[in-house]
Amino acid sequence: GEVTGRRAAAAAAEKRSHRHAISSSRLERPSRRATRQNHALRAAPGEDPYSSFSESMDPQKAKQSCILFYSPDTEALARKVSNASAKINLGEIAWKNFADGFPNLFIKDAQNLRNSHVAFLASFHDPALIFEQLSIIYALPRMFVGSFTLVLPFFPTGTAERIEAEGEVATAFTLARILSNIPLSRGGPTSLVIFDIHALQERFYFGDTVLPLFESGIPLLKAELQKLTAAGEEIVIAYPDEGAWKRFHMFFPGYPEVICTKVRDGDKRIVRLKEGQPAGKHVVIVDDLVQSGGTLIECQKLLAMQGAKHVSAYVTHGVFPKESWRRFKHDPSEGAKDGFRHFWLTDSCPQTAKAVEGKAPFCLLSLAEPIAAALEI
């Protein structure tokens, strides 16, 4: 009994000692508030004692810098992107060719790209230029970069996204497969930024090793429409066909709509008014891209016949093969019958942007700020 009593007393003493140690450690450990107070005491005179705390919580401060490379045709846009964000710096590539015509490429300061966030601004407007850009696109992720983003504003084969007869080739799927094989970077799959792809379901053409991010140039147009509305213009949004309506109508809540449709008359395709009231209004035709421009011109003529006060147009991608942009006439003030009051397009197609800049009725809307926002990590 005596032994048992001594053991119980020893256990009780040990338990009291353990509790004392815990309470002492709690007293010695500074609280979060005390830590901030100590930091405040160490702050220099005139310095905000909590500045480092607020900066660490600021998402803008936490964003990391990005090195943006670009093709020769996208240099002007790349410089605008860099000017739009202090976090984006431009990289350099030497674009040369061997005697046989194949590309001779060199990425400058490649050894400094490790763990950096890297992006490439591409333009596939000319099939002859795709191979040399793919060579760079496949090389950059292998340089132990922290992450890799490919910015391809215009996905050129987007309109060839389906097969209607056996034997046709859906080249949209082909290009998507090529881009889906971009090597992984240290940060994982490549982020692929595309503006106003022709059909949203094309996202399913890409494999799991690339993350497509579909952006839109429509917010740039809406900013222009707000200016016209503030100036007293009555704006109506028109769509050249039902496909364009399905693609873009959700961007324009609150705006009256006009929907056109294409019908066949023998070998001709005629544009007719399906629904809406354009009379007396400034009608803005919206679509994702323009090629020869025939459909837009037919829509303009139809809307003028229906009494539209002015007709303008917007496309994200002005392809305009064979300088077909020259077909578009300007309506300076007389009315819709004379042509287009405004023709807004972005600089997603560099050769077109250079050709139409400063020429009425064309108004360039730059994708620089949306691209800069997409590159911020």
C-alpha positions as CSV (number, residue, x, y, z in Angstrom):
1,G,0.0,0.0,0.0
2,E,2.8,2.3,0.9
3,V,4.5,1.7,-2.5
4,T,1.2,2.3,-4.3
5,G,0.8,5.6,-2.5
6,R,4.3,6.8,-3.4
7,R,3.6,6.0,-7.1
8,A,0.3,7.9,-7.1
9,A,2.0,10.9,-5.5
10,A,4.8,10.8,-8.1
11,A,2.3,10.6,-10.9
12,A,0.4,13.6,-9.5
13,A,3.5,15.6,-9.2
14,E,4.5,14.8,-12.8
15,K,1.1,15.8,-14.0
16,R,1.3,19.2,-12.2
17,S,4.7,19.8,-13.7
18,H,3.5,19.1,-17.2
19,R,0.5,21.5,-16.8
20,H,2.9,24.2,-15.6
21,A,5.2,23.7,-18.6
22,I,2.2,24.1,-21.0
23,S,1.0,27.2,-19.3
24,S,4.5,28.7,-19.3
25,S,4.9,28.0,-23.1
26,R,1.6,29.7,-23.8
27,L,2.6,32.7,-21.8
28,E,6.0,32.9,-23.6
29,R,4.4,32.4,-27.1
30,P,3.5,35.8,-28.6
31,S,0.0,36.2,-29.9
32,R,-0.8,37.3,-33.5
33,R,-1.8,40.7,-32.1
34,A,1.5,41.0,-30.2
35,T,3.4,40.1,-33.3
36,R,1.8,42.9,-35.2
37,Q,2.4,45.3,-32.3
38,N,6.1,44.3,-32.2
39,H,6.3,44.9,-35.9
40,A,4.7,48.3,-35.4
41,L,7.2,49.2,-32.7
42,R,10.1,48.2,-35.1
43,A,8.7,50.4,-38.0
44,A,10.7,53.4,-38.9
45,P,9.4,56.9,-38.1
46,G,6.8,58.0,-40.7
47,E,6.5,54.4,-42.1
48,D,3.1,52.7,-42.1
49,P,3.7,49.9,-39.5
50,Y,1.2,47.6,-41.3
51,S,2.3,48.2,-44.9
52,S,3.9,44.8,-45.4
53,F,0.8,43.0,-44.1
54,S,-1.5,44.9,-46.5
55,E,0.9,44.4,-49.4
56,S,1.0,40.7,-48.8
57,M,-2.8,40.5,-48.9
58,D,-3.0,42.7,-52.1
59,P,-3.6,40.3,-55.0
60,Q,-2.1,42.9,-57.4
61,K,1.2,42.8,-55.4
62,A,1.2,39.0,-55.4
63,K,1.0,38.7,-59.2
64,Q,4.2,37.6,-60.8
65,S,6.0,38.9,-63.9
66,C,5.7,37.2,-67.3
67,I,8.1,37.1,-70.2
68,L,6.3,37.5,-73.5
69,F,7.8,36.3,-76.7
70,Y,6.2,37.1,-80.1
71,S,6.3,36.3,-83.8
72,P,7.6,39.0,-86.2
73,D,4.0,39.8,-87.3
74,T,2.7,40.3,-83.8
75,E,5.5,42.6,-82.5
76,A,3.3,45.7,-82.6
77,L,0.6,44.0,-80.5
78,A,3.2,42.5,-78.2
79,R,4.6,46.0,-77.4
80,K,1.1,47.2,-76.6
81,V,0.6,44.3,-74.3
82,S,3.8,45.0,-72.5
83,N,2.9,48.7,-72.2
84,A,-0.5,47.6,-70.7
85,S,1.1,45.9,-67.7
86,A,4.3,46.5,-65.7
87,K,4.4,42.8,-65.0
88,I,4.9,41.8,-68.6
89,N,8.4,42.0,-70.2
90,L,9.3,41.2,-73.8
91,G,11.6,38.4,-74.7
92,E,13.7,38.3,-77.9
93,I,13.9,35.7,-80.7
94,A,16.2,35.8,-83.7
95,W,14.0,34.8,-86.7
96,K,16.3,33.8,-89.6
97,N,16.2,31.2,-92.4
98,F,18.8,28.8,-93.7
99,A,19.7,28.8,-97.4
100,D,17.0,26.1,-98.1
101,G,14.3,28.3,-96.6
102,F,13.7,26.4,-93.4
103,P,13.8,28.4,-90.1
104,N,17.0,29.2,-88.2
105,L,15.7,30.2,-84.8
106,F,17.4,31.3,-81.6
107,I,15.8,32.2,-78.3
108,K,17.9,34.8,-76.5
109,D,18.8,34.5,-72.8
110,A,17.2,31.1,-72.7
111,Q,19.2,30.2,-69.6
112,N,17.3,32.9,-67.7
113,L,13.9,31.5,-68.4
114,R,14.0,28.8,-65.7
115,N,11.1,29.0,-63.3
116,S,9.8,32.0,-65.1
117,H,6.2,32.5,-66.4
118,V,6.6,32.5,-70.2
119,A,4.1,33.3,-73.0
120,F,4.2,33.4,-76.7
121,L,2.0,35.7,-78.9
122,A,1.4,33.8,-82.2
123,S,-0.4,34.6,-85.5
124,F,-1.4,31.7,-87.8
125,H,-2.9,34.0,-90.4
126,D,-0.5,32.6,-93.1
127,P,0.0,28.8,-93.3
128,A,3.6,29.3,-94.4
129,L,4.4,30.9,-91.0
130,I,2.9,28.2,-88.8
131,F,5.9,25.8,-88.8
132,E,8.5,28.3,-87.5
133,Q,6.1,29.4,-84.8
134,L,5.3,25.9,-83.7
135,S,9.1,25.3,-83.4
136,I,9.3,28.0,-80.8
137,I,6.0,27.0,-79.1
138,Y,7.3,23.4,-78.7
139,A,10.7,24.6,-77.4
140,L,9.8,27.1,-74.8
141,P,8.1,24.8,-72.3
142,R,11.1,22.5,-72.4
143,M,13.4,25.3,-71.0
144,F,12.2,24.5,-67.4
145,V,9.9,27.4,-67.4
146,G,7.5,27.8,-64.5
147,S,4.4,28.0,-66.8
148,F,3.7,28.5,-70.4
149,T,0.9,30.3,-72.1
150,L,0.2,30.5,-75.8
151,V,-1.8,33.5,-77.0
152,L,-3.4,32.8,-80.4
153,P,-5.9,35.6,-80.8
154,F,-7.3,34.2,-84.0
155,F,-7.9,30.4,-84.5
156,P,-7.8,30.4,-88.3
157,T,-9.4,27.0,-89.0
158,G,-12.3,27.6,-86.7
159,T,-14.9,27.7,-89.5
160,A,-13.9,24.2,-90.7
161,E,-15.2,22.6,-87.5
162,R,-17.6,20.0,-88.9
163,I,-18.0,17.4,-91.7
164,E,-21.1,17.6,-93.8
165,A,-20.1,15.0,-96.5
166,E,-17.8,12.0,-96.3
167,G,-14.3,13.0,-97.4
168,E,-14.3,16.5,-96.0
169,V,-11.6,17.3,-93.5
170,A,-12.3,19.3,-90.3
171,T,-9.0,21.2,-90.1
172,A,-10.2,22.9,-86.9
173,F,-9.7,19.5,-85.2
174,T,-6.3,19.0,-86.9
175,L,-5.0,22.3,-85.6
176,A,-6.4,21.6,-82.2
177,R,-4.6,18.2,-82.1
178,I,-1.3,19.9,-83.1
179,L,-1.6,22.4,-80.2
180,S,-2.7,19.7,-77.8
181,N,0.8,18.1,-78.2
182,I,2.7,21.1,-76.8
183,P,5.1,19.7,-74.2
184,L,4.2,20.2,-70.5
185,S,6.1,22.8,-68.6
186,R,7.2,22.5,-65.0
187,G,3.9,24.1,-64.1
188,G,1.8,21.6,-66.0
189,P,-0.4,22.0,-69.2
190,T,-0.1,24.9,-71.5
191,S,-2.7,27.7,-71.2
192,L,-4.1,28.5,-74.6
193,V,-5.8,32.0,-75.0
194,I,-8.1,32.4,-78.0
195,F,-10.5,35.2,-78.8
196,D,-14.0,34.6,-80.1
197,I,-13.4,31.1,-81.6
198,H,-16.0,30.4,-84.2
199,A,-17.8,27.7,-82.2
200,L,-17.6,27.2,-78.5
201,Q,-17.9,23.4,-78.9
202,E,-14.4,23.5,-80.4
203,R,-13.0,23.5,-76.9
204,F,-13.7,19.7,-76.9
205,Y,-11.3,19.3,-79.8
206,F,-8.3,20.0,-77.5
207,G,-6.7,17.3,-75.5
208,D,-6.0,17.2,-71.7
209,T,-2.5,18.6,-72.0
210,V,-3.7,22.1,-73.0
211,L,-6.1,24.3,-71.2
212,P,-8.1,26.5,-73.7
213,L,-9.2,29.9,-72.3
214,F,-11.8,31.4,-74.6
215,E,-11.9,35.2,-74.4
216,S,-13.9,37.7,-76.3
217,G,-13.4,41.1,-77.9
218,I,-17.1,42.0,-77.4
219,P,-16.4,44.1,-74.2
220,L,-14.3,46.4,-76.4
221,L,-17.3,46.9,-78.7
222,K,-19.6,47.5,-75.8
223,A,-17.4,50.3,-74.6
224,E,-17.8,52.0,-78.0
225,L,-21.6,51.4,-78.0
226,Q,-21.8,53.1,-74.6
227,K,-20.2,56.2,-76.1
228,L,-22.7,56.3,-78.9
229,T,-25.6,55.8,-76.5
230,A,-24.3,58.6,-74.4
231,A,-24.3,60.8,-77.5
232,G,-28.0,60.1,-78.1
233,E,-27.7,57.2,-80.7
234,E,-30.4,54.5,-80.6
235,I,-28.5,51.3,-81.0
236,V,-29.9,48.0,-82.3
237,I,-27.7,44.9,-82.5
238,A,-28.0,42.9,-85.7
239,Y,-26.9,39.4,-86.5
240,P,-26.2,38.3,-90.1
241,D,-27.5,34.8,-89.4
242,E,-28.9,32.6,-86.6
243,G,-25.4,31.2,-85.9
244,A,-24.1,34.7,-85.0
245,W,-27.2,35.3,-82.8
246,K,-26.6,32.0,-80.9
247,R,-22.9,32.9,-80.4
248,F,-23.2,36.5,-79.3
249,H,-26.8,37.5,-78.2
250,M,-26.1,36.9,-74.5
251,F,-23.4,39.7,-74.6
252,F,-26.0,42.3,-75.3
253,P,-28.8,42.2,-72.7
254,G,-31.1,45.3,-73.0
255,Y,-30.3,46.0,-76.6
256,P,-33.0,45.6,-79.3
257,E,-32.2,42.9,-81.8
258,V,-32.4,42.3,-85.5
259,I,-31.8,38.9,-86.9
260,C,-31.1,38.3,-90.6
261,T,-31.1,34.9,-92.3
262,K,-29.7,33.5,-95.5
263,V,-31.9,31.8,-98.1
264,R,-31.1,30.2,-101.3
265,D,-32.4,31.5,-104.6
266,G,-31.0,29.1,-107.2
267,D,-27.2,29.4,-106.9
268,K,-27.4,32.6,-105.0
269,R,-27.7,33.1,-101.2
270,I,-29.9,36.1,-100.4
271,V,-30.0,37.8,-97.0
272,R,-33.4,38.5,-95.6
273,L,-34.8,40.1,-92.5
274,K,-36.1,37.4,-90.1
275,E,-37.2,39.6,-87.1
276,G,-36.6,43.0,-85.6
277,Q,-37.3,46.7,-86.4
278,P,-34.2,48.5,-87.7
279,A,-36.1,51.6,-89.0
280,G,-34.7,54.9,-87.6
281,K,-32.0,53.2,-85.6
282,H,-28.3,52.9,-85.7
283,V,-27.9,49.2,-86.4
284,V,-24.6,47.4,-85.5
285,I,-24.0,44.1,-87.2
286,V,-22.0,41.7,-85.0
287,D,-20.1,38.6,-86.1
288,D,-16.9,36.8,-85.1
289,L,-15.0,37.2,-88.4
290,V,-15.2,38.5,-91.9
291,Q,-13.7,37.0,-95.0
292,S,-14.7,38.5,-98.3
293,G,-17.4,40.6,-96.6
294,G,-20.2,39.7,-99.0
295,T,-22.7,38.8,-96.3
296,L,-22.0,42.0,-94.3
297,I,-22.5,44.1,-97.4
298,E,-25.8,42.4,-98.2
299,C,-26.9,42.9,-94.6
300,Q,-26.0,46.6,-94.9
301,K,-28.1,47.0,-98.0
302,L,-31.0,45.2,-96.5
303,L,-31.0,47.2,-93.3
304,A,-30.8,50.4,-95.3
305,M,-33.8,49.4,-97.4
306,Q,-35.6,48.7,-94.1
307,G,-35.1,52.3,-93.0
308,A,-32.0,52.0,-90.7
309,K,-30.6,55.5,-89.9
310,H,-27.0,54.2,-89.9
311,V,-25.4,50.8,-90.2
312,S,-22.1,49.8,-88.5
313,A,-20.4,46.5,-88.1
314,Y,-18.1,44.7,-85.7
315,V,-16.0,41.6,-86.1
316,T,-13.3,40.3,-83.8
317,H,-11.2,38.9,-86.7
318,G,-10.8,40.8,-90.0
319,V,-9.3,38.2,-92.3
320,F,-10.0,40.0,-95.6
321,P,-8.2,37.8,-98.1
322,K,-7.0,39.6,-101.2
323,E,-7.6,43.0,-99.6
324,S,-11.3,42.5,-99.7
325,W,-11.6,45.3,-97.1
326,R,-11.5,47.7,-99.9
327,R,-15.1,46.8,-100.7
328,F,-16.4,48.5,-97.7
329,K,-17.5,52.1,-98.2
330,H,-17.8,54.8,-95.6
331,D,-21.1,56.5,-94.6
332,P,-19.7,59.9,-93.3
333,S,-23.1,61.3,-92.4
334,E,-25.7,60.9,-95.2
335,G,-27.2,57.6,-94.0
336,A,-27.1,53.8,-94.2
337,K,-27.6,53.7,-98.0
338,D,-24.1,55.1,-98.5
339,G,-22.2,52.4,-96.5
340,F,-20.9,51.8,-93.0
341,R,-20.8,54.4,-90.4
342,H,-18.2,52.5,-88.3
343,F,-16.5,49.2,-88.9
344,W,-14.9,48.0,-85.7
345,L,-12.4,45.2,-85.7
346,T,-9.5,44.1,-83.4
347,D,-5.9,43.7,-84.2
348,S,-6.1,39.9,-84.0
349,C,-5.0,39.6,-87.6
350,P,-1.9,41.7,-87.8
351,Q,-1.7,42.0,-91.6
352,T,-5.2,43.5,-91.7
353,A,-4.7,45.8,-88.8
354,K,-1.7,47.3,-90.5
355,A,-3.6,47.7,-93.8
356,V,-6.8,49.3,-92.5
357,E,-5.4,51.5,-89.7
358,G,-6.5,55.1,-90.2
359,K,-8.8,54.2,-93.2
360,A,-12.5,55.0,-92.8
361,P,-14.9,53.3,-91.9
362,F,-12.5,51.0,-90.0
363,C,-11.8,51.5,-86.3
364,L,-9.2,49.3,-84.7
365,L,-9.8,48.1,-81.1
366,S,-6.7,46.6,-79.6
367,L,-6.7,43.3,-77.7
368,A,-3.6,44.4,-75.8
369,E,-5.3,45.0,-72.4
370,P,-7.4,41.8,-72.5
371,I,-4.3,39.8,-73.4
372,A,-2.3,41.5,-70.6
373,A,-5.1,40.6,-68.2
374,A,-5.1,37.0,-69.4
375,L,-1.4,36.7,-68.8
376,E,-1.4,38.0,-65.2
377,I,-0.8,35.1,-62.8
